[in-house]
Amino acid sequence: MLISTNSWRALIEAGIGAVPLDPQRVVLRRDGQQATVRVHVFPTPVTPSNVAALVSRQAEPGLVIVPAATPAVRAAIEAAGWSWLVDDGQQVIGALRIAGQRIELDRPDRRVGRASRQRRPGRVPWGALTLVRRLIERPYATQREMADLVRVSQPRVSQALQVLVSGRLVERGEAGWRVRDFGQTVRWWLDAYPGPGGFSTYWYGLSPLLEQLNSVVTVLDSAAFPVQRSADRPRAVLSGDVAADLIAPWRNPERLVVYARAGVDLTAVGLVPAAAEDATLEFVVPEDPGVWPVLSADLTRDGVPLPLADPLQILWDVRRASGPDTDEAVARLEQELLRRSQRGHGGSAA
């Protein structure tokens, strides 16, 4: 995530609200004032010249998040009127600019140590990961059909298929491409998937989860979204325990996961910002386009005001949930998805 759960907690403790506008920008709010910033996350420390180059390319204010920063780097960021956070994975310090006011995040009893070395991530292959999702849902598709489903070019589809073929995950038959082994392919996808990217915010409420979900939908319906809702382009989808319970009931859901195309402030419906481990609702504005399902009739449920997320996304969210019976819930959901895949393959055991 662009803003880690550690940084989210630090913002909460400083009395700062963060509402994502899209996967790159967030609105910071405090005491009736607000600022919209574009978030720039660096997995390794940057130099003052890096900061100068970044500022020269950006017309809007930014928030720079790094694992460590020298005084010169911090000064360069603040000289541009930008904000910064140093998040070493354990503690967070920083300085934010909101409506001309400098707000410092610091804990005098702690010092930010040297950040551990992290691998610089490459470009996330969203197209290839989404291709696997669609092949599981829509077996025997042609390359042209897959390009339309994934919304990438046919050459990109061909490149992704080469990787999947070399891993013996997919094969081509007379009717089109299909997954060779459901379980192996799902495990490959879960291991390769880096998460949805974008922004996650965390909220706590006392009411039952479906009541919280209805409250979220009320806010979503009243919000000014950058895209209009349509039958094949929902503003939000449901994932996590609640979505899994609708597909393959196993345990009592403990947390909602909602993916939306833009963020909203949920304090208006009685939800309060919370630490990730205490939250009853995770609200995500994802970067990954594969989160959104290829809508069909079985992706909605009576009494549930949102369509369900892509099935593999639901499986991934359940897998990362806490609880002693998580493994059983994952296995049950995977078996149900396998049953659906076999039905789509005409009853074969692929």
C-alpha positions in Angstrom: 0.0 0.0 0.0 1.2 3.5 -0.7 0.3 4.5 2.9 1.3 1.7 5.2 -0.8 0.7 8.2 2.0 2.0 10.3 1.8 5.5 8.7 -2.0 5.3 8.9 -1.8 4.8 12.7 0.6 7.7 13.0 -1.8 10.0 11.2 -4.7 8.9 13.4 -2.7 9.6 16.6 -1.8 13.1 15.2 -5.5 13.8 14.7 -5.2 13.8 10.9 -7.7 12.2 8.6 -6.7 10.7 5.2 -9.3 10.2 2.5 -8.0 8.8 -0.8 -9.2 10.5 -4.0 -7.8 7.8 -6.3 -4.9 5.3 -6.1 -2.3 8.2 -6.2 -3.8 11.1 -4.3 -5.1 11.6 -0.8 -6.8 14.4 1.1 -5.3 15.2 4.5 -7.7 16.8 7.0 -7.3 18.4 10.4 -9.3 20.9 12.4 -11.5 21.8 9.5 -8.5 22.4 7.2 -7.4 20.1 4.3 -4.8 19.6 1.7 -4.8 17.3 -1.4 -1.4 15.7 -2.0 0.1 13.2 -4.5 1.8 10.4 -2.6 5.3 9.3 -3.6 6.7 6.2 -1.8 10.4 5.3 -2.1 11.5 1.9 -0.8 15.1 3.2 -0.3 16.4 6.6 0.9 16.5 9.5 -1.5 18.9 12.5 -2.0 18.2 16.2 -2.1 18.7 16.1 -5.9 16.1 13.3 -6.2 13.7 15.6 -4.3 14.5 18.5 -6.6 13.9 16.4 -9.7 10.6 15.1 -8.4 9.3 18.6 -7.4 10.2 19.9 -10.9 8.1 17.3 -12.5 5.0 17.7 -10.3 2.6 20.6 -10.5 0.7 19.6 -7.4 1.9 19.3 -3.8 3.3 16.0 -2.7 3.7 13.7 0.3 7.0 11.8 0.2 7.3 8.6 2.2 10.7 7.1 2.7 12.3 4.6 5.1 15.0 7.1 6.2 15.8 10.7 5.4 18.7 13.0 6.2 18.1 16.5 7.5 19.0 17.8 4.0 16.4 15.7 2.4 13.7 16.8 4.9 14.7 20.4 4.3 14.5 20.1 0.5 11.0 18.6 0.8 9.7 21.3 3.1 11.3 24.1 1.0 9.0 23.0 -1.8 6.0 23.2 0.5 5.6 19.5 0.4 5.0 17.0 3.2 7.1 14.0 4.3 6.9 10.9 6.4 9.8 8.6 7.5 8.4 5.1 8.1 11.0 2.5 9.0 8.5 -0.2 9.5 8.3 0.3 13.3 7.8 4.0 13.9 6.9 7.1 12.0 8.0 10.7 12.1 7.2 13.5 9.7 6.0 17.0 8.9 2.8 17.7 7.0 1.6 20.9 5.3 -2.2 21.4 5.6 -3.6 24.8 4.5 -0.2 26.5 5.1 0.2 25.0 8.6 3.1 22.8 9.4 2.1 19.7 11.5 4.8 17.7 13.0 4.5 14.0 13.7 7.1 12.9 16.2 7.4 10.8 19.3 10.1 12.3 21.6 10.6 9.0 23.4 11.6 7.2 20.2 14.2 7.8 17.5 13.8 6.5 14.0 16.7 4.1 13.4 18.3 3.0 10.2 15.8 1.4 7.9 16.3 -2.2 6.9 17.3 -2.7 3.3 14.4 -3.4 1.0 14.2 -4.7 -2.5 13.2 -2.0 -5.0 10.0 -3.3 -6.6 9.7 -3.5 -10.3 6.6 -2.7 -12.4 3.7 -4.8 -11.2 2.5 -7.0 -14.1 -1.2 -6.3 -13.5 -2.1 -7.5 -17.0 -0.6 -11.0 -16.4 -2.2 -11.3 -13.0 -5.6 -10.2 -14.4 -5.2 -12.7 -17.2 -5.1 -15.6 -14.8 -8.2 -14.3 -13.0 -10.1 -14.2 -16.3 -8.9 -17.6 -17.5 -10.2 -19.1 -14.3 -13.6 -17.4 -14.8 -13.8 -17.6 -18.6 -12.1 -20.8 -19.9 -11.6 -21.5 -23.6 -11.1 -17.8 -24.4 -9.2 -16.7 -27.5 -6.3 -14.2 -27.3 -8.6 -11.5 -28.8 -11.3 -12.2 -26.1 -8.7 -12.2 -23.4 -7.3 -8.9 -24.6 -10.9 -7.4 -24.3 -11.4 -8.9 -20.9 -8.1 -7.8 -19.5 -8.0 -4.5 -21.4 -4.5 -4.9 -22.7 -3.2 -5.4 -26.2 -2.9 -8.8 -27.9 0.9 -8.7 -27.8 0.8 -8.2 -24.1 -1.6 -11.1 -23.8 0.8 -13.2 -25.9 3.7 -12.3 -23.6 1.8 -13.2 -20.5 0.7 -16.5 -22.0 4.3 -17.4 -22.7 5.1 -17.1 -19.0 2.1 -19.1 -18.0 2.8 -21.8 -20.5 6.4 -22.1 -19.4 5.1 -22.7 -15.9 2.7 -25.3 -17.2 -0.2 -23.3 -15.8 -2.2 -22.9 -19.0 -2.6 -24.7 -22.3 -4.3 -24.0 -25.6 -6.9 -26.3 -27.0 -9.1 -26.3 -30.1 -11.7 -24.1 -28.4 -9.1 -21.6 -26.8 -6.9 -21.2 -23.8 -7.7 -22.8 -20.4 -6.1 -23.4 -17.0 -4.4 -26.7 -16.8 -4.5 -27.2 -13.1 -6.8 -25.0 -11.0 -5.0 -25.6 -7.6 -1.5 -25.1 -9.0 -2.6 -21.9 -10.8 -4.3 -20.5 -7.8 -1.3 -21.1 -5.6 1.0 -19.5 -8.2 -1.3 -16.4 -8.4 -1.5 -16.1 -4.6 2.3 -16.3 -4.3 2.9 -13.8 -7.1 0.2 -11.3 -6.1 1.7 -8.2 -4.4 -1.6 -6.9 -3.1 -4.0 -4.4 -4.8 -1.7 -1.3 -4.3 -3.3 2.1 -3.9 -4.6 3.3 -0.5 -6.1 1.4 2.4 -7.9 3.1 5.3 -9.2 1.4 8.4 -12.4 2.0 10.4 -14.2 0.7 13.5 -17.9 0.5 14.2 -20.2 -1.1 16.8 -23.1 -2.0 14.5 -23.3 -5.4 12.7 -21.2 -5.7 9.6 -24.0 -5.5 7.1 -25.3 -2.4 8.8 -21.9 -0.9 8.4 -21.9 -1.9 4.8 -25.2 -0.2 4.2 -23.8 2.9 5.8 -20.8 2.8 3.5 -23.1 2.5 0.5 -25.1 5.5 1.7 -21.9 7.6 1.7 -20.8 6.2 -1.6 -24.1 7.1 -3.2 -23.9 10.7 -2.0 -20.3 11.2 -2.9 -19.1 13.0 -6.0 -17.2 10.3 -7.8 -14.9 10.9 -10.7 -16.6 8.1 -12.7 -20.3 7.4 -13.0 -21.7 4.1 -11.8 -22.9 1.7 -14.5 -23.9 -2.0 -14.6 -20.4 -3.1 -15.8 -18.4 -0.5 -13.8 -19.5 -0.4 -10.1 -18.2 2.3 -7.8 -17.4 -0.3 -5.2 -17.3 -4.1 -4.6 -17.3 -6.3 -1.5 -14.5 -8.7 -0.5 -13.0 -10.4 2.5 -14.9 -12.5 5.1 -18.3 -11.2 4.3 -18.0 -11.9 0.6 -16.6 -15.3 1.3 -19.5 -16.1 3.6 -21.9 -15.4 0.7 -20.0 -17.8 -1.6 -19.0 -20.6 0.8 -20.2 -20.1 4.4 -17.7 -21.4 7.0 -17.1 -18.9 9.9 -18.7 -15.8 11.3 -17.3 -12.8 9.4 -15.3 -10.3 11.5 -14.3 -7.6 9.0 -15.6 -6.0 5.9 -13.3 -5.3 2.9 -14.6 -2.8 0.4 -12.8 -1.8 -2.8 -13.9 1.5 -4.3 -12.8 3.7 -7.2 -12.4 6.8 -4.9 -12.2 7.4 -1.2 -14.9 8.7 1.1 -14.9 10.0 4.7 -16.8 7.5 6.8 -16.9 9.5 10.0 -20.3 10.9 8.9 -21.9 7.5 9.4 -20.5 6.9 12.9 -17.3 5.0 11.9 -14.1 6.1 13.4 -10.5 5.7 12.1 -8.8 2.7 13.7 -5.6 0.7 13.7 -5.5 -2.1 11.1 -5.7 -4.8 13.8 -8.8 -3.2 15.5 -10.7 -2.4 12.3 -14.1 -3.8 11.4 -13.9 -2.3 7.9 -11.0 -1.9 5.5 -11.7 0.6 2.7 -9.4 0.3 -0.3 -8.9 2.4 -3.4 -6.9 -0.1 -5.4 -4.3 0.4 -8.2 -4.9 -3.1 -9.5 -7.6 -3.2 -12.2 -8.1 -6.9 -11.7 -10.0 -6.3 -8.5 -13.1 -5.4 -10.4 -15.0 -8.4 -11.6 -16.3 -9.3 -14.9 -19.9 -8.8 -13.7 -22.3 -11.6 -14.0 -25.6 -12.5 -12.3 -23.9 -14.6 -9.6 -21.8 -11.7 -8.4 -24.6 -10.1 -6.5 -26.7 -11.4 -3.5 -30.1 -10.5 -2.2 -29.8 -8.1 0.7 -26.2 -7.2 -0.1 -25.9 -3.7 -1.5 -22.6 -4.2 -3.4 -21.5 -6.7 -6.0 -18.7 -9.1 -5.1 -15.1 -8.5 -6.0 -13.2 -10.8 -8.3 -13.2 -14.3 -6.8 -9.4 -14.5 -6.5 -9.4 -11.2 -4.7 -11.8 -12.5 -2.2 -9.6 -15.6 -1.7 -6.5 -13.4 -1.2 -8.3 -11.2 1.4 -9.6 -14.3 3.3 -6.1 -15.8 3.2 -4.6 -12.7 4.9 -7.3 -12.5 7.6 -6.6 -13.4 11.2 -8.2 -16.2 13.1 -7.5 -19.9 14.0 -9.9 -21.2 11.3 -8.5 -19.1 8.4 -6.9 -22.1 6.7 -10.2 -23.9 6.7 -12.1 -20.9 5.4 -9.5 -20.6 2.5 -9.8 -24.3 1.7 -13.6 -24.2 1.6 -13.6 -21.1 -0.6 -11.0 -22.6 -2.9 -13.1 -25.7 -3.3 -16.2 -23.7 -4.2 -14.2 -21.7 -6.8 -12.8 -25.0 -8.2 -16.4 -26.3 -8.5 -17.3 -23.2 -10.5 -14.3 -23.5 -12.6 -15.0 -27.1 -13.4 -18.6 -26.1 -14.3 -17.2 -23.5 -16.7 -14.9 -26.1 -18.2 -17.8 -28.3 -19.0 -17.2 -30.6 -15.9 -13.6 -31.4 -16.6 -11.1 -31.8 -13.7 -8.8 -29.1 -14.8 
